[in-house]
């Protein structure tokens, strides 16, 4: 189910690359909606809910999410368009030129948004799932699983750079921190 989650987020990433802008950001939410609907195991959907001792499980989850993203990148390699390549270039260049501290701090925002979106769905409030994804995309906040898709897609479009692993690691760390902010602030109320 972790590979499936990566495939679903990669599908959302593909539509964002093809459409771009507000419409692409809104349509990307399809990926998260399906992750929650199917009970798929997404790193940023679980990091704020699992016990801290389950951190090794999260590391396996992000690795398998990346495998699913690579599968989605194979699909993306057959969907080339000028818009896709331009949007991919924008994302890759932003990650490569951002200082590590900026990637870390901005990734915290994504993690918080993702946990609140999933928390809302657990409370039978689904609008945060629909709006959370466009919010972090339009704010330019990195999502480690979406980035895994973009980086895998960059291989097929000859834009890959090994230096992308550095911002990816910072995004994973920032997303993890952000995913835990709601439970830190809400305390016992978070588990209700």
N, C-alpha and C positions, 0 to 999 in steps of 0.2 A: 504493500500500500504506500510505501515511501516513494518507490519508483513511479507509481501512478500519480502521486501528488506532484512530483516534478514534471511529469508529462502534462498534467493539467495546467500548472503554472506556466510551463513553456508554451502551451497553446494560447494562454492569455498574453504572454509576451509576444508571440507571433502576431496576434491581431493588433497589438499596440504598435509593433514595427510597421505593419502594413498600412494602418489607418493614421496613426499618430494623433497628436493633439488631445483635446478633451474627449472626443468620440472614442479614440483608441484607448484612453485611460479608463473610460467607463466600461468599454467592452472587455478590457482586461479582467474586470471583476468577475467575469464568467468563470475564470480559472479558480478563484477562491470560493465562489459559490458552489462549484462542483466538488472542490476538496471537502468542504464542510458537509455537503449533501451526501457524499459517498463515504465519509469517515476516513478519508485518505490521511496519511501521516506526513504532515508538512512541518518542517522545522519551526517556522515562525507561528504555526498554529498550535504547537505543543510546548514550546520553550517556556511559556509563562504559566503552564498548568502542571507540568511534571515536577516531581520532587527533585531537589538539587542532586540527590544521590544518583539520579537517572541520567546524569550528564553524558556518560558513555553511550547511552541509547540515542541521545540527541545527536551525537557525533556520527553515529551510524546512519541516522535519519538524514542528516544533511548530505552525506556522501551518496546515499541512495536517491535523494531528491535530485542531486546533480546528474546521476545516471538517467533519470527520467527527463531531465532538461536536455541532455545530449540526444535522447531519442526525439524530442520535439525539435531540436536543431536540425536533425536529419530531414524532418518534414519541411522545416523552414528553408532548407537548401533548395527545395523544389519550388519555392514560392517567391522567387526573386522579383523585386521591383525597385525602381529608383527611390521610392519613399522608404521602403524597408532598409535599403543600404544607407540612406542618409540618416535615418533615425538610429540605426545601429552605430554608425560612425559617431554621432553625437553622444551616445551613451558611453561607448568605449573611450572616446577622448576625454569625457568628463571624469571617468574613473582613473584614467592614466595621469591626468594633470591635477587631480585633487590631492592635497596633502593628507597623509594618513589620519591625522587628528580630525580633519573635516569629514572624512568618510565615517570614522567612528561615531562622531557626535550626530551626524545626520542620520546614520543608521539606527540610532537609538529611537528617533521619532518613528521610523517605520515599524520597529518592533512593538512599540507602544500601541500604535494604530492597529496592527494586526491582532494583538492580544485582545484589545477592546472590541474589535469586529467579531472575533470568535466568541468572546465572552457574551456579547449581545446575542449571538445566535443560540448560545446555550441557555439564554434567558428568554428565548422565543422572540427576540427583536432582530429582524433580519436586515434592516436598512443600513446598519453599520457595515455589514458585509458588502453591500452595494456601493456605499460611499467611501469606505476606508481605502480601498485600492486607488481610486482616482485621486484621493487626497494625497497619499504619499507619492504617487507618480507625478502629479502636477506641481508638488513642492520640490521635486527632484531628489527625494530621499531614497537611498539605496536599499534594495531588498535582496538579501543574499541568494535566495533561490531564483528569483527573476534574473539576477546578474549571472548566475550559473548558466541559465539559458542563453543570455546575450553573449557570454564568453564562448560558449560552445558554438553558437551560430557564427561568431566571428571567425572560427576556424574555416568554415565553409565559404566565407566571403573574403578570405585572405586578409583579415584584419586582426588576427590573434597576436597577442604579445604575452610572453611568459610573465611580464611584470604585472599582469592583471591578477595574479594570485595574491599579491600584497593587498590591494584594496578589497579583494574578496574576503580575505581573512579578517580584516578590520570590519567589514560589513557583517560578517558572522558574529563577531564579538559585540558590535553595537546593537544588532538585532536582538541578541540574547539579553543584553542589559535592558533594552527597551521593552522586550516581552515581559520582563519581570517587574517593571515599574508599577503597573496596576495593582498587582498583589502586594507590593511593598507598601503602597499608600493606602489601599483599601483594607489591609489586614484580614481579620476573620470574615469581614463582609464579602471578600472576594470569593470565598469558598461556598457561599450560600447559593 
